[in-house]
């Protein structure tokens, strides 16, 4: 299975949230954990972020 990585900027674009809010959700275990891809760089697995967004939409509509 191919896993595509997306950077924080793309996560911010997809969710509409600010960086601080994303980090708060991560700390609360309410958002997918990033993976370290460099000394000072992180990325997220695209499918995990997409699933998180889908779950958020589904829970808001039910």
MIDOSE-1310 file (N, C-alpha, C; in nm, 2 decimals, decimal comma, always signed):
residues 62
xxxx	+0,09/-0,12/+0,00/+0,00/+0,00/+0,00/+0,09/+0,12/+0,00; +0,07/+0,21/-0,09/+0,14/+0,34/-0,10/+0,08/+0,44/+0,00; +0,17/+0,50/+0,08/+0,13/+0,60/+0,17/+0,19/+0,73/+0,13; +0,11/+0,83/+0,10/+0,16/+0,96/+0,06/+0,17/+1,05/+0,18
xxxx	+0,28/+1,12/+0,19/+0,30/+1,21/+0,30/+0,26/+1,35/+0,26; +0,20/+1,42/+0,35/+0,17/+1,57/+0,33/+0,23/+1,65/+0,44; +0,27/+1,77/+0,41/+0,33/+1,85/+0,51/+0,22/+1,94/+0,58; +0,26/+2,00/+0,69/+0,17/+2,08/+0,77/+0,09/+2,18/+0,69
xxxx	+0,16/+2,25/+0,59/+0,09/+2,35/+0,51/-0,04/+2,29/+0,45; -0,02/+2,17/+0,39/-0,13/+2,10/+0,32/-0,24/+2,06/+0,43; -0,20/+2,02/+0,54/-0,30/+1,99/+0,65/-0,38/+2,11/+0,69; -0,31/+2,22/+0,70/-0,38/+2,35/+0,73/-0,48/+2,39/+0,62
xxxx	-0,44/+2,37/+0,50/-0,53/+2,40/+0,38/-0,65/+2,31/+0,38; -0,63/+2,18/+0,41/-0,74/+2,08/+0,41/-0,84/+2,10/+0,52; -0,79/+2,13/+0,64/-0,87/+2,14/+0,76/-0,93/+2,28/+0,78; -0,86/+2,38/+0,74/-0,90/+2,52/+0,77/-0,86/+2,56/+0,91
xxxx	-0,79/+2,48/+0,98/-0,75/+2,51/+1,12/-0,61/+2,58/+1,11; -0,58/+2,64/+1,22/-0,45/+2,70/+1,24/-0,35/+2,60/+1,30; -0,22/+2,63/+1,28/-0,12/+2,54/+1,33/-0,13/+2,51/+1,48; -0,16/+2,61/+1,56/-0,17/+2,59/+1,70/-0,28/+2,49/+1,74
xxxx	-0,39/+2,50/+1,66/-0,51/+2,41/+1,69/-0,48/+2,27/+1,65; -0,41/+2,25/+1,54/-0,36/+2,12/+1,50/-0,28/+2,05/+1,61; -0,18/+2,13/+1,66/-0,09/+2,08/+1,76/-0,17/+2,05/+1,89; -0,27/+2,13/+1,92/-0,35/+2,10/+2,04/-0,42/+1,97/+2,02
xxxx	-0,48/+1,95/+1,91/-0,56/+1,82/+1,88/-0,46/+1,70/+1,88; -0,34/+1,72/+1,83/-0,24/+1,61/+1,84/-0,21/+1,58/+1,98; -0,19/+1,68/+2,06/-0,15/+1,66/+2,20/-0,27/+1,58/+2,28; -0,39/+1,61/+2,24/-0,51/+1,55/+2,30/-0,54/+1,42/+2,24
xxxx	-0,46/+1,37/+2,14/-0,48/+1,24/+2,07/-0,61/+1,24/+1,99; -0,64/+1,36/+1,94/-0,77/+1,37/+1,86/-0,74/+1,40/+1,72; -0,61/+1,39/+1,68/-0,57/+1,42/+1,54/-0,46/+1,32/+1,51; -0,44/+1,27/+1,39/-0,34/+1,18/+1,35/-0,20/+1,23/+1,39
xxxx	-0,12/+1,14/+1,45/+0,02/+1,18/+1,49/+0,11/+1,20/+1,36; +0,19/+1,31/+1,36/+0,28/+1,33/+1,25/+0,40/+1,23/+1,26; +0,47/+1,22/+1,15/+0,60/+1,14/+1,16/+0,71/+1,24/+1,13; +0,82/+1,21/+1,19/+0,94/+1,30/+1,17/+1,01/+1,25/+1,04
xxxx	+1,03/+1,35/+0,95/+1,09/+1,32/+0,82/+1,23/+1,39/+0,81; +1,27/+1,46/+0,91/+1,40/+1,53/+0,91/+1,42/+1,58/+1,05; +1,54/+1,65/+1,06/+1,57/+1,70/+1,19/+1,47/+1,80/+1,24; +1,41/+1,88/+1,16/+1,32/+1,98/+1,20/+1,19/+1,98/+1,11
xxxx	+1,16/+1,86/+1,06/+1,05/+1,85/+0,96/+0,96/+1,73/+1,00; +0,82/+1,76/+0,99/+0,73/+1,65/+1,01/+0,63/+1,65/+0,89; +0,57/+1,53/+0,88/+0,47/+1,51/+0,78/+0,36/+1,42/+0,83; +0,25/+1,42/+0,76/+0,13/+1,34/+0,80/+0,10/+1,24/+0,69
xxxx	+0,05/+1,13/+0,73/+0,00/+1,03/+0,63/-0,13/+1,08/+0,57; -0,13/+1,10/+0,44/-0,25/+1,16/+0,38/-0,38/+1,09/+0,41; -0,38/+0,96/+0,40/-0,50/+0,88/+0,42/-0,55/+0,89/+0,56; -0,46/+0,91/+0,66/-0,50/+0,93/+0,80/-0,57/+1,06/+0,82
xxxx	-0,52/+1,16/+0,75/-0,58/+1,30/+0,76/-0,71/+1,30/+0,69; -0,72/+1,24/+0,57/-0,85/+1,23/+0,50/-0,95/+1,15/+0,58; -0,91/+1,04/+0,64/-1,01/+0,97/+0,72/-1,06/+1,05/+0,84; -0,97/+1,13/+0,90/-1,00/+1,21/+1,02/-1,11/+1,32/+0,97
xxxx	-1,08/+1,38/+0,86/-1,18/+1,48/+0,80/-1,31/+1,41/+0,77; -1,31/+1,29/+0,71/-1,44/+1,22/+0,68/-1,51/+1,19/+0,81; -1,44/+1,15/+0,91/-1,51/+1,11/+1,04/-1,57/+1,24/+1,11; -1,50/+1,35/+1,09/-1,55/+1,48/+1,15/-1,68/+1,52/+1,08
xxxx	-1,68/+1,51/+0,95/-1,80/+1,54/+0,87/-1,91/+1,45/+0,91; -1,88/+1,32/+0,91/-1,99/+1,22/+0,94/-2,05/+1,24/+1,08; -1,96/+1,27/+1,18/-2,02/+1,29/+1,31/-2,10/+1,42/+1,32; -2,06/+1,52/+1,24/-2,13/+1,65/+1,25/-2,27/+1,63/+1,18
xx	-2,28/+1,54/+1,09/-2,41/+1,52/+1,01/-2,50/+1,42/+1,08; -2,45/+1,35/+1,18/-2,54/+1,24/+1,23/-2,60/+1,29/+1,36
